[in-house]
Amino acid sequence: MNPPHNGAEQGARPSDRVDVYDTTLRDGTQREGISLACEDKLSIARHLDAFGLTFIEGGWPGSNPKDAQFFERAKDIEWKHAKIAAFGSTRRASLAPEDDPGLRALLAAGTSVCTIFGKSSVQHVTAVLRTTLDENLRMIEETIAFLRAHGRRVIYDAEHFFDGFALDRSYATETLRAAVRGGAEVVTLCDTNGGSMPWQIEAVVAEMKAALGHPLGIHAHNDGECAVANSIAAVRAGARHVQGTINGYGERCGNANLCAIIPNLELKLDLRALPEGALRGITELSHYVAEVANLSPDDHMAYVGRSAFAHKGGVHVAAMRREPASYQHIDPALVGNAMRTVVSELSGRGNLLSKAEEFGLDVPTGAEVEVLEQIKEREARGSSFEAAEASVALLLRRSSPGYKPPFRLLDFKVIAGQREGVGTFAEAMIKIAVDDEVVITAAEGSGPVNALDGALRKALAPVYPAVRDIQLVDYKVRILDGRDGTSATTRVLINSRDAHRQWSTVGASTNIIDASWHALADGIEYGLTLAAREPQQYTSTLPASEVA
Amino acid sequence: MNPPHNGAEQGARPSDRVDVYDTTLRDGTQREGISLACEDKLSIARHLDAFGLTFIEGGWPGSNPKDAQFFERAKDIEWKHAKIAAFGSTRRASLAPEDDPGLRALLAAGTSVCTIFGKSSVQHVTAVLRTTLDENLRMIEETIAFLRAHGRRVIYDAEHFFDGFALDRSYATETLRAAVRGGAEVVTLCDTNGGSMPWQIEAVVAEMKAALGHPLGIHAHNDGECAVANSIAAVRAGARHVQGTINGYGERCGNANLCAIIPNLELKLDLRALPEGALRGITELSHYVAEVANLSPDDHMAYVGRSAFAHKGGVHVAAMRREPASYQHIDPALVGNAMRTVVSELSGRGNLLSKAEEFGLDVPTGAEVEVLEQIKEREARGSSFEAAEASVALLLRRSSPGYKPPFRLLDFKVIAGQREGVGTFAEAMIKIAVDDEVVITAAEGSGPVNALDGALRKALAPVYPAVRDIQLVDYKVRILDGRDGTSATTRVLINSRDAHRQWSTVGASTNIIDASWHALADGIEYGLTLAAREPQQYTSTLPASEVA
């Protein structure tokens, strides 16, 4: 049987085409700490579709009422590229498919594609399912045939396939044959426990391809930190369907990371997984999904991480200026990412000038030398500008003639303590100059920095209402040279954002409150200067990947 | 030439043995955001050595005065397992090795092993080094021969080898032959830009093994998320020396992660990389290095992550109860990790009882249950006891009948600020009970925590002169759940020491001053209770490696 084939745009030869199956919304949410509301799932699904994936697994309607709701809402959406798939298991032992509540829920989901998982391992059949080997084969075949009879396309996920194959290869192969007989268009071999090694995957996939002559897929987990390599190894052995999640989210160590697999397929194996040109959207997609899942994006992820093309070492930066390809395996623009030079004490003028270009700033001739001196001097006292690009931008702006800072700090005082019967408390008083007028105000907070933040916003809001749109999203503290104990220098990094952008600022002092105060004020000053200009003018001041 | 061979304990056949070369302290610190003080580097090196690695690269003495200081200090340490290696480059073009400042710095480091990197790629030789292909070959051979003549073992790192090989395989091979002629004991093929795929690595390593018949190593980066698979592929092709970093720290997307490679080598490839039984320490090592680098450990790391064996899905948890191996690829105890079901934190009384034994404490029957409750309750509010064993010991002591704390905290108040013309200031007032007498005192400091520390010592010194011997050696702050900005929970870890020992305590609060106050007070209480007993009795309460 030749199943209907999705996608295959842009005239790729069939063997060049890999179908990508995203399970972020189902397997991805098994990650500890992720919980997506139905609205979140719909929003992610829309982005995955616009990006150009072939299949989007929306959930397991039989196991979870929230998932059933997702499918209800998904029916009303016009999907551009993707087919929505609903996930479920083979029917229960000794139950007709039409009487199985899980399968009824699957049909009710109303998707054109259903994905069914079944057991491949004799151990799982007997010890977990507690049924017979023959009944398991019937469960697989009949479940798939039932869904096909109801007009569904069916993808079969062979759970624990590689472990099952190692235990009893002939039985494991029989389970796949049952799925093919039932009418599955693709048979996906799952490394459910994630501990297989690439050469094992490659050998088994090649053997199954020869034995079945049927389209194969791969579903890998990252328990040996080899999920990406395992997925690619399966494709080299002939699989043309790859399951994974955005950012590798998933239970335990995660699922195979599509944000690395897709660029590897397209750029290293010269296969087609996406519509023409879509790959450039992958960095933004990765950050978007992290944002919705309420997780900090991993800066060091391959291809899509904020640091994936960041260069810090002096030797590297010098070499990059002589030969741009010398420390990059691909052109970062191919995946919508950008090269960054990390500004630090090791920087030269060149670093700073290319930074000014990145920020779209006109720097008066020679001013970069002065700013570099300030950076070096402040780094010597404990600041670090490599993660505080907005502080660098402020230094560059302040060096421009005609720049007028929105406010100036004069004094601050913070009182924090604990009193028996009262508990802890924190209060801040501040004095700042706004438009040459001195403002003194105070606020309470959950801690001293929170109180300072509150007082600063209160003082600024009457003149700069935009301060209300600026939010603090992260606050990091590092003690430098810890051997001085509590009198060591403290470095504070603050991430702020408004509706469009996110930026980071730094402060350093032996007094942690003082360091926080300066990072806080820089963060707000930068946000106010952005807000004072046309938003679209500044949308490009930070790489696209920075913009949520 | 047959170079001296390190290690090979426990009678492994030579071909079963893989030398692990750690470069966390050099290549790992190229990661954006990592900066290690000399003391941090020494402490990590001691842990790596105790863990049983073969080589520890301490730094690049020719490029960085901080690294030179590390090697100076390292000379006085008796290393148990590891050889310390110093890193450097081939001599400059047209300069005799003895006149090259980098090579002089390398000799001054005084290590028995030197690692030299050189260029393999014609493009890099001409475009970056800007010298001739022949001169580059001489630079490689003469540099290594020079170090050999000074009695050093030499490891050669062939930078950009795989890219260079793709451009001009014959020249790339020639550079390795030059290294062998110079006397390098191992020739390490580096995937410097990190974009190679496992099958490419495997083919090239196999070809070089056949061509050179010389020990080979691998140094991989993670730009295609394949660094672990690439390292393992090289070993399968015959490499027996693997370079990487703890937790995969490194520039851009990181270096190859030893915390996944080592378990893969030992458990999946059945090779020996560590002394017998050492593998069980790898989870602790991973977390320890993250702690010192002030980075949150990645919970989802293969083998060592807190979630690596955590089960959340209902199906998985049910299956695990029927068949423990059903969703785990290995027994987590093999790597010192533990299975967790995510719903209920099953930390176990046993854990705590063995902790009490470690500390030499008599815990009254049943008290561990109560202490466990306290730990869970405090962890839920943001503390982390993993790196704060002295806080655990204090909880156990406080549960012993007859334990009388040396003091009790009543109130504190801190005032910190900045005033024009005056600069920053910080003052603390405290009220504590010492021997049922209430003491109120105050002190100034360079910051609010320093002022609190000063006040506490001042209050205690008349009754407990031993407080003068207790020093604070490190102070670390981590903001948990950074998304709440300045109102997030703050965790403070403090390391204290006296003449004999070093210990760590923890505090957590939304108010950073309050969190610091509790960690500070615990640190001093623990020190005073130690001082009240025979010093030698407690010398072994913390591993020797913890004592600076």
Interface residues (C-beta under 8 A of the other chain):
Chain A: Q30 R31 E32 G33 S63 Q123 H124 A127 V128 R130 H160 T192 N193 G194 G195 S196 M197 P198 W199 N222 D223 G224 E225 C226 V228 A229 N230 I232 A233 R236 G248 E251 R252 C253 G254 N257 A260 P263 N264 K268 L269 N294 S296 D298 D299 H300 M301 A302 Y303 G305 S307 A308 F309 A310 H311 K312 G313 G314 V315 H316 A319 R322 E323 S326 Y327 Q328 H329 I330 V342 S384 E386 A387 L409 L410 D411 F412 K413 V414 I415 A416 G417 Q418 R419 E420 T424 A426 M429 G445 S446 G447 P448 V449 N450 L452 D453 Q471 L472 V473 D474 Y475 K476 V477 R478 I479 L480 D481 G482 R483 G485 T486 S487 A488 T490 N495 S509 T510 N511 I512 I513 D514 S516 W517 L520
Chain B: Q30 R31 E32 G33 S35 A37 E39 D40 S63 Q123 H124 A127 V128 R130 H160 T192 N193 G194 G195 M197 P198 W199 N222 D223 G224 E225 C226 V228 A229 N230 I232 A233 R236 G248 E251 R252 C253 G254 N257 A260 P263 N264 K268 L269 N294 D298 D299 H300 M301 A302 Y303 G305 S307 A308 F309 A310 H311 K312 G313 G314 V315 H316 A319 R322 E323 S326 Y327 Q328 H329 I330 V342 L409 L410 D411 F412 K413 V414 I415 A416 G417 Q418 R419 E420 T424 A426 M429 G445 S446 G447 P448 V449 N450 L452 D453 Q471 L472 V473 D474 Y475 K476 V477 R478 I479 G482 R483 G485 T486 S487 A488 T490 I494 N495 S509 T510 N511 I512 I513 D514 S516 W517 L520
